[in-house]
Amino acid sequence: MTARIINGREVASKVHQEVAAGVEEYRKLNGGVPGLTAVLIGDDPASHSYVRGKERACEKVGINTDTIRRDASITQEELIGIVEDLNNDPKVHGILVQLPLPEHLDEAGVIHAIDPMKDVDGLHPENAGLLVLGKPRFAPATPLGVQRMLIEENVEMKGARVVIVGRSKLVGMPLALLLLQKGPGANSTVTVCHTGTKDIAAETRRADVLIVAAGMPGTITADMVNAGAVVIDVGISRVDDPTRKHGYRLTGDVEFDRVSEVASAISPVPGGVGPVTIAMLLVNVLHAANLATSH
Ligand SMILES: NC(=O)c1ccc[n+]([C@@H]2O[C@H](COP(=O)([O-])OP(=O)(O)OC[C@H]3O[C@@H](n4cnc5c(N)ncnc54)[C@H](OP(=O)(O)O)[C@@H]3O)[C@@H](O)[C@H]2O)c1
């Protein structure tokens, strides 16, 4: 079997068109456009590149975007002050504090300071709690992106055995909660694996849908995949590659070539979950703007 490649760029472009139409409708009704402000602390090259990608995507769909950049030496109080100013700015509908933050900052404290109605990353305890209760307001963009890819791929999620490798608050955990909900694109039987799992291969081999978010290249080899499974690779790691311009290339957690011979469909890295994640962030910003007008 040679797996179909799930093209994240195509899915993202479809979502962009939907959001652009939603932005236009918002503009007609309210006179302005939705706004996203990112807060970027320090000089981590990957974070800078993610934020640039988000800015470009916002511009494409007509969302107003701004990035506040500060040196890594910023204090917790200064950063919370920035967040509070954004909370009080009616032109800002979505606030995104790019993670990870420098070690001396208390990430949870900063997330807690974000107005939950502007928390388009879906990390505030109020939004995480709503997801647990089956009433999501903002779910994190990567899990939303994975779900959207599965929907676009017409994967029957109801009753599907889904195995997720990774239980982070940003990806694995909220994704498990999303796919457990009753409703379209969900209603699955979900197993979550992590470093405490005794026999990961035994779990992954039972999956109709295998989603991998471990952050470790080579985590999933072909012998760990059920024939015909749908495989979504969330992982993004930089590995040294002197043949590339920047001296590295991006790779996922799944051994793509070998697993492609076993799976029925697989998402590549790059060009898979990454672009759809950004697109779903735009969906959350539009949603935040619409919620703000309905209050
Ligand atoms: N495409 C995108 O847009 C996007 C967005 C976000 C993240 N990512 C990428 O996705 C990956 C995961 O991100 P994250 O934020 O979820 O990472 P994270 O916070 O480091 O969490 C990784 C999770 O994977 C588990 N894990 C790690 N190695 C494992 C192994 N060998 N077997 C089983 N479980 C293992 C860890 O288990 P423990 O809990 O036991 O430690 C943890 O739960 C990273 O490569 C990240 O760059 C991509």
The ligand as an SDF file (V2000), in Angstrom:
LIG
                    3D

 48 52  0  0  0  0  0  0  0  0999 V2000
    2.6950   21.4070   13.5630 N   0  0  0  0  0  0  0  0  0  0  0  0
    2.4570   22.3120   14.4930 C   0  0  0  0  0  0  0  0  0  0  0  0
    1.8650   23.3400   14.2450 O   0  0  0  0  0  0  0  0  0  0  0  0
    2.9030   22.0450   15.8800 C   0  0  0  0  0  0  0  0  0  0  0  0
    2.3120   22.7230   16.9480 C   0  0  0  0  0  0  0  0  0  0  0  0
    2.7140   22.4050   18.2520 C   0  0  0  0  0  0  0  0  0  0  0  0
    3.7150   21.4750   18.4330 C   0  0  0  0  0  0  0  0  0  0  0  0
    4.3060   20.8760   17.3510 N   0  0  0  0  0  0  0  0  0  0  0  0
    5.3620   19.8810   17.5040 C   0  0  0  0  0  0  0  0  0  0  0  0
    4.7790   18.7120   18.0530 O   0  0  0  0  0  0  0  0  0  0  0  0
    5.7040   18.0610   18.8980 C   0  0  0  0  0  0  0  0  0  0  0  0
    5.0900   17.9120   20.2710 C   0  0  0  0  0  0  0  0  0  0  0  0
    4.8480   19.1850   20.8140 O   0  0  0  0  0  0  0  0  0  0  0  0
    4.3730   19.3850   22.3170 P   0  0  0  0  0  0  0  0  0  0  0  0
    4.3130   20.8200   22.5890 O   0  0  0  0  0  0  0  0  0  0  0  0
    3.1620   18.5410   22.5240 O   0  0  0  0  0  0  0  0  0  0  0  0
    5.6620   18.7190   23.0570 O   0  0  0  0  0  0  0  0  0  0  0  0
    5.9260   18.3800   24.5780 P   0  0  0  0  0  0  0  0  0  0  0  0
    5.2860   19.3670   25.4700 O   0  0  0  0  0  0  0  0  0  0  0  0
    7.3910   18.1330   24.6600 O   0  0  0  0  0  0  0  0  0  0  0  0
    5.1770   16.9830   24.8030 O   0  0  0  0  0  0  0  0  0  0  0  0
    5.6190   15.8020   24.2020 C   0  0  0  0  0  0  0  0  0  0  0  0
    4.7390   14.6770   24.6820 C   0  0  0  0  0  0  0  0  0  0  0  0
    5.1680   13.4740   24.0330 O   0  0  0  0  0  0  0  0  0  0  0  0
    5.4730   12.4740   24.9930 C   0  0  0  0  0  0  0  0  0  0  0  0
    6.6090   11.7170   24.4780 N   0  0  0  0  0  0  0  0  0  0  0  0
    7.8350   12.1830   24.1490 C   0  0  0  0  0  0  0  0  0  0  0  0
    8.6150   11.1810   23.6880 N   0  0  0  0  0  0  0  0  0  0  0  0
    7.8470   10.0830   23.7160 C   0  0  0  0  0  0  0  0  0  0  0  0
    8.0700    8.7200   23.3630 C   0  0  0  0  0  0  0  0  0  0  0  0
    9.2380    8.2960   22.8740 N   0  0  0  0  0  0  0  0  0  0  0  0
    7.0530    7.8480   23.5490 N   0  0  0  0  0  0  0  0  0  0  0  0
    5.8720    8.2640   24.0400 C   0  0  0  0  0  0  0  0  0  0  0  0
    5.5930    9.5220   24.3820 N   0  0  0  0  0  0  0  0  0  0  0  0
    6.5760   10.4220   24.2200 C   0  0  0  0  0  0  0  0  0  0  0  0
    5.7800   13.2070   26.2830 C   0  0  0  0  0  0  0  0  0  0  0  0
    5.4570   12.3440   27.3450 O   0  0  0  0  0  0  0  0  0  0  0  0
    5.5460   12.7890   28.9150 P   0  0  0  0  0  0  0  0  0  0  0  0
    4.3140   13.6210   29.1620 O   0  0  0  0  0  0  0  0  0  0  0  0
    5.5070   11.4880   29.6340 O   0  0  0  0  0  0  0  0  0  0  0  0
    6.8270   13.5510   29.0380 O   0  0  0  0  0  0  0  0  0  0  0  0
    4.8400   14.4110   26.1890 C   0  0  0  0  0  0  0  0  0  0  0  0
    3.5560   14.1070   26.6740 O   0  0  0  0  0  0  0  0  0  0  0  0
    6.9640   18.9240   18.8560 C   0  0  0  0  0  0  0  0  0  0  0  0
    7.8320   18.4140   17.8490 O   0  0  0  0  0  0  0  0  0  0  0  0
    6.4560   20.2860   18.4430 C   0  0  0  0  0  0  0  0  0  0  0  0
    7.4480   21.0430   17.7690 O   0  0  0  0  0  0  0  0  0  0  0  0
    3.8970   21.1390   16.1020 C   0  0  0  0  0  0  0  0  0  0  0  0
  1  2  1  0
  2  3  2  0
  2  4  1  0
  4  5  1  0
  4 48  2  0
  5  6  2  0
  6  7  1  0
  7  8  2  0
  8  9  1  0
  8 48  1  0
  9 10  1  0
  9 46  1  0
 10 11  1  0
 11 12  1  0
 11 44  1  0
 12 13  1  0
 13 14  1  0
 14 15  2  0
 14 16  1  0
 14 17  1  0
 17 18  1  0
 18 19  2  0
 18 20  1  0
 18 21  1  0
 21 22  1  0
 22 23  1  0
 23 24  1  0
 23 42  1  0
 24 25  1  0
 25 26  1  0
 25 36  1  0
 26 27  1  0
 26 35  1  0
 27 28  2  0
 28 29  1  0
 29 30  1  0
 29 35  2  0
 30 31  1  0
 30 32  2  0
 32 33  1  0
 33 34  2  0
 34 35  1  0
 36 37  1  0
 36 42  1  0
 37 38  1  0
 38 39  2  0
 38 40  1  0
 38 41  1  0
 42 43  1  0
 44 45  1  0
 44 46  1  0
 46 47  1  0
M  CHG  2   8   1  16  -1
M  END
$$$$
